Amino acid sequence: MKFTIVGRNIEVTPGLRTAVEEKIGKLSKYFNPDTEVQVTLSVEKERQKIEVTIPVKGNIIRSEQTSSDMYVSIDLVEEIIERQLKKYKNKLVDKQQAEMYFSKMYVENDYMDEDEVKIVRTKKFDIKPMYVEDACIQMELLGHNFFVFNNAETDQINVVYKRKGDTYGLIEPEI
């Protein structure tokens, strides 16, 4: 695995680099040796956060963990990614192209699907043109953390969503 480790408001010391490479390196049994891993370490007040992103075959395997100790965050993120890999193996691995991205051991090993993705409810509703700000207000009124709407300015389907820190995000399609 090839690591790119970046620090925000924190110096990436040799000790931190070694801890990341050793802990996240345990995931190398799932990937081929050329797999690139982007790791961002950041500190905000008392929060020690690690974000790990592994782009693989059109998918992105990603996790971020926060704790009061960076080494604890590193341990947590490795466990989460390993759980994701085992849980979604059948969806991630296409037998014909798997060898390009994943290790032979990962491809051939069967993991129990802990939780299948189950759609338990389907909703249909009229999508009315509205402005982004109106969509945010509607989302808040419904008590949801996202809202799908037809953007009155672009006449495209967009999604607004609630982010950490009481801010909002907008997802627009690329054309």
C-alpha positions as a Markdown table, in Angstrom:
| # | Residue | x | y | z |
|---|---|---|---|---|
| 1 | Met | 0.0 | 0.0 | 0.0 |
| 2 | Lys | 1.2 | 3.5 | -0.8 |
| 3 | Phe | 0.4 | 6.0 | 1.9 |
| 4 | Thr | -0.1 | 9.8 | 1.5 |
| 5 | Ile | -0.3 | 11.2 | 5.0 |
| 6 | Val | -1.2 | 14.8 | 5.5 |
| 7 | Gly | -1.6 | 16.8 | 8.8 |
| 8 | Arg | -3.9 | 19.7 | 9.4 |
| 9 | Asn | -3.1 | 21.7 | 12.6 |
| 10 | Ile | -0.8 | 18.8 | 13.5 |
| 11 | Glu | 2.7 | 17.8 | 12.6 |
| 12 | Val | 2.9 | 14.3 | 11.2 |
| 13 | Thr | 5.7 | 13.0 | 13.4 |
| 14 | Pro | 7.6 | 9.9 | 12.6 |
| 15 | Gly | 5.7 | 8.1 | 15.5 |
| 16 | Leu | 2.3 | 9.1 | 14.0 |
| 17 | Arg | 3.5 | 8.1 | 10.5 |
| 18 | Thr | 4.6 | 4.7 | 11.8 |
| 19 | Ala | 1.4 | 4.1 | 13.7 |
| 20 | Val | -0.7 | 4.9 | 10.7 |
| 21 | Glu | 1.4 | 2.8 | 8.3 |
| 22 | Glu | 1.4 | -0.2 | 10.8 |
| 23 | Lys | -2.3 | -0.1 | 11.7 |
| 24 | Ile | -3.8 | 0.8 | 8.3 |
| 25 | Gly | -1.1 | -1.4 | 6.7 |
| 26 | Lys | -2.9 | -4.4 | 8.3 |
| 27 | Leu | -5.5 | -3.8 | 5.6 |
| 28 | Ser | -2.9 | -4.6 | 2.9 |
| 29 | Lys | -4.1 | -8.2 | 3.0 |
| 30 | Tyr | -7.2 | -7.0 | 1.3 |
| 31 | Phe | -5.6 | -4.9 | -1.5 |
| 32 | Asn | -2.9 | -5.2 | -4.1 |
| 33 | Pro | 0.4 | -3.6 | -3.3 |
| 34 | Asp | -0.2 | -0.6 | -5.6 |
| 35 | Thr | -3.3 | 0.6 | -3.7 |
| 36 | Glu | -3.1 | 4.2 | -2.7 |
| 37 | Val | -4.3 | 5.3 | 0.7 |
| 38 | Gln | -4.9 | 9.0 | 1.5 |
| 39 | Val | -4.8 | 9.7 | 5.3 |
| 40 | Thr | -5.5 | 13.1 | 6.8 |
| 41 | Leu | -4.8 | 13.7 | 10.5 |
| 42 | Ser | -6.3 | 16.8 | 12.0 |
| 43 | Val | -6.7 | 18.4 | 15.4 |
| 44 | Glu | -9.6 | 20.8 | 16.4 |
| 45 | Lys | -9.7 | 21.8 | 20.0 |
| 46 | Glu | -9.7 | 18.5 | 22.0 |
| 47 | Arg | -10.7 | 16.4 | 18.9 |
| 48 | Gln | -8.1 | 14.2 | 17.2 |
| 49 | Lys | -9.5 | 13.1 | 13.9 |
| 50 | Ile | -8.3 | 10.8 | 11.2 |
| 51 | Glu | -9.8 | 10.5 | 7.7 |
| 52 | Val | -8.8 | 7.5 | 5.5 |
| 53 | Thr | -9.8 | 7.3 | 1.8 |
| 54 | Ile | -9.0 | 4.3 | -0.4 |
| 55 | Pro | -10.2 | 4.8 | -4.0 |
| 56 | Val | -10.8 | 1.3 | -5.6 |
| 57 | Lys | -12.4 | 0.3 | -8.8 |
| 58 | Gly | -14.8 | 3.2 | -9.1 |
| 59 | Asn | -15.7 | 3.0 | -5.4 |
| 60 | Ile | -14.3 | 4.9 | -2.5 |
| 61 | Ile | -13.7 | 3.1 | 0.8 |
| 62 | Arg | -13.7 | 5.8 | 3.5 |
| 63 | Ser | -13.9 | 6.3 | 7.2 |
| 64 | Glu | -13.3 | 9.1 | 9.6 |
| 65 | Gln | -12.9 | 8.7 | 13.3 |
| 66 | Thr | -12.6 | 11.2 | 16.1 |
| 67 | Ser | -11.5 | 10.8 | 19.7 |
| 68 | Ser | -9.4 | 12.6 | 22.3 |
| 69 | Asp | -6.3 | 10.6 | 21.4 |
| 70 | Met | -5.0 | 10.3 | 17.8 |
| 71 | Tyr | -3.7 | 6.7 | 18.4 |
| 72 | Val | -7.2 | 5.6 | 19.5 |
| 73 | Ser | -8.6 | 7.3 | 16.4 |
| 74 | Ile | -6.2 | 5.4 | 14.2 |
| 75 | Asp | -7.2 | 2.1 | 15.8 |
| 76 | Leu | -10.9 | 2.8 | 15.4 |
| 77 | Val | -10.6 | 3.8 | 11.7 |
| 78 | Glu | -8.8 | 0.6 | 10.9 |
| 79 | Glu | -11.5 | -1.5 | 12.5 |
| 80 | Ile | -14.3 | 0.3 | 10.7 |
| 81 | Ile | -12.6 | -0.1 | 7.3 |
| 82 | Glu | -12.0 | -3.8 | 7.9 |
| 83 | Arg | -15.6 | -4.2 | 8.9 |
| 84 | Gln | -16.8 | -2.3 | 5.7 |
| 85 | Leu | -14.6 | -4.5 | 3.5 |
| 86 | Lys | -16.0 | -7.7 | 5.0 |
| 87 | Lys | -19.6 | -6.5 | 4.9 |
| 88 | Tyr | -19.6 | -5.2 | 1.3 |
| 89 | Lys | -17.2 | -7.7 | -0.2 |
| 90 | Asn | -19.7 | -9.2 | -2.6 |
| 91 | Lys | -20.7 | -5.7 | -3.8 |
| 92 | Leu | -17.2 | -4.5 | -4.2 |
| 93 | Val | -15.6 | -7.4 | -5.9 |
| 94 | Asp | -16.4 | -8.2 | -9.5 |
| 95 | Lys | -14.7 | -11.6 | -10.1 |
| 96 | Gln | -13.5 | -10.7 | -13.5 |
| 97 | Gln | -11.6 | -7.5 | -12.5 |
| 98 | Ala | -10.9 | -8.3 | -8.9 |
| 99 | Glu | -7.3 | -9.2 | -9.2 |
| 100 | Met | -6.5 | -5.7 | -10.4 |
| 101 | Tyr | -7.6 | -4.1 | -7.2 |
| 102 | Phe | -7.9 | -6.6 | -4.4 |
| 103 | Ser | -5.7 | -9.3 | -3.0 |
| 104 | Lys | -6.3 | -13.0 | -4.0 |
| 105 | Met | -7.0 | -13.8 | -0.3 |
| 106 | Tyr | -9.8 | -11.2 | -0.1 |
| 107 | Val | -11.4 | -12.2 | -3.4 |
| 108 | Glu | -11.5 | -15.9 | -2.5 |
| 109 | Asn | -12.5 | -15.6 | 1.1 |
| 110 | Asp | -16.2 | -15.6 | 1.9 |
| 111 | Tyr | -17.4 | -13.2 | 4.6 |
| 112 | Met | -20.7 | -13.3 | 6.2 |
| 113 | Asp | -23.0 | -10.5 | 5.2 |
| 114 | Glu | -23.8 | -9.1 | 8.6 |
| 115 | Asp | -26.5 | -6.8 | 7.3 |
| 116 | Glu | -27.9 | -7.0 | 3.9 |
| 117 | Val | -29.1 | -3.7 | 2.5 |
| 118 | Lys | -32.8 | -3.7 | 3.0 |
| 119 | Ile | -35.2 | -1.1 | 1.7 |
| 120 | Val | -38.1 | -1.1 | 4.2 |
| 121 | Arg | -40.1 | 1.8 | 2.9 |
| 122 | Thr | -40.5 | 3.6 | -0.4 |
| 123 | Lys | -41.9 | 7.2 | -0.6 |
| 124 | Lys | -43.2 | 9.0 | -3.6 |
| 125 | Phe | -43.8 | 12.7 | -3.6 |
| 126 | Asp | -44.2 | 15.6 | -6.0 |
| 127 | Ile | -41.0 | 17.4 | -6.6 |
| 128 | Lys | -41.7 | 21.1 | -6.8 |
| 129 | Pro | -39.2 | 23.7 | -8.1 |
| 130 | Met | -37.7 | 25.6 | -5.2 |
| 131 | Tyr | -34.6 | 27.6 | -4.3 |
| 132 | Val | -31.9 | 26.0 | -2.2 |
| 133 | Glu | -32.7 | 28.1 | 0.9 |
| 134 | Asp | -36.3 | 27.0 | 0.7 |
| 135 | Ala | -35.3 | 23.4 | 0.4 |
| 136 | Cys | -33.2 | 23.8 | 3.6 |
| 137 | Ile | -36.1 | 25.3 | 5.4 |
| 138 | Gln | -38.4 | 22.4 | 4.2 |
| 139 | Met | -35.8 | 19.9 | 5.4 |
| 140 | Glu | -35.7 | 21.4 | 8.8 |
| 141 | Leu | -39.5 | 21.5 | 9.0 |
| 142 | Leu | -39.7 | 17.8 | 8.2 |
| 143 | Gly | -37.0 | 17.0 | 10.7 |
| 144 | His | -34.9 | 15.2 | 8.1 |
| 145 | Asn | -31.1 | 15.3 | 7.5 |
| 146 | Phe | -31.5 | 15.5 | 3.7 |
| 147 | Phe | -34.0 | 16.7 | 1.2 |
| 148 | Val | -34.4 | 16.0 | -2.5 |
| 149 | Phe | -35.8 | 18.9 | -4.6 |
| 150 | Asn | -36.0 | 20.4 | -8.1 |
| 151 | Asn | -33.6 | 23.4 | -8.1 |
| 152 | Ala | -35.6 | 26.4 | -9.5 |
| 153 | Glu | -32.4 | 28.1 | -10.7 |
| 154 | Thr | -31.0 | 25.1 | -12.6 |
| 155 | Asp | -34.1 | 23.0 | -13.2 |
| 156 | Gln | -32.2 | 19.9 | -12.0 |
| 157 | Ile | -32.7 | 17.5 | -9.2 |
| 158 | Asn | -30.5 | 18.4 | -6.2 |
| 159 | Val | -30.1 | 17.3 | -2.6 |
| 160 | Val | -29.5 | 19.5 | 0.4 |
| 161 | Tyr | -28.2 | 17.8 | 3.5 |
| 162 | Lys | -27.3 | 18.7 | 7.1 |
| 163 | Arg | -23.6 | 18.7 | 7.9 |
| 164 | Lys | -21.7 | 18.7 | 11.2 |
| 165 | Gly | -21.7 | 22.1 | 12.9 |
| 166 | Asp | -25.2 | 23.1 | 11.8 |
| 167 | Thr | -24.1 | 23.8 | 8.3 |
| 168 | Tyr | -25.7 | 22.6 | 5.0 |
| 169 | Gly | -24.4 | 20.9 | 1.9 |
| 170 | Leu | -25.7 | 20.8 | -1.7 |
| 171 | Ile | -25.3 | 17.9 | -4.1 |
| 172 | Glu | -25.7 | 18.9 | -7.7 |
| 173 | Pro | -25.5 | 16.5 | -10.7 |
| 174 | Glu | -22.5 | 16.9 | -13.1 |
| 175 | Ile | -23.4 | 17.3 | -16.7 |
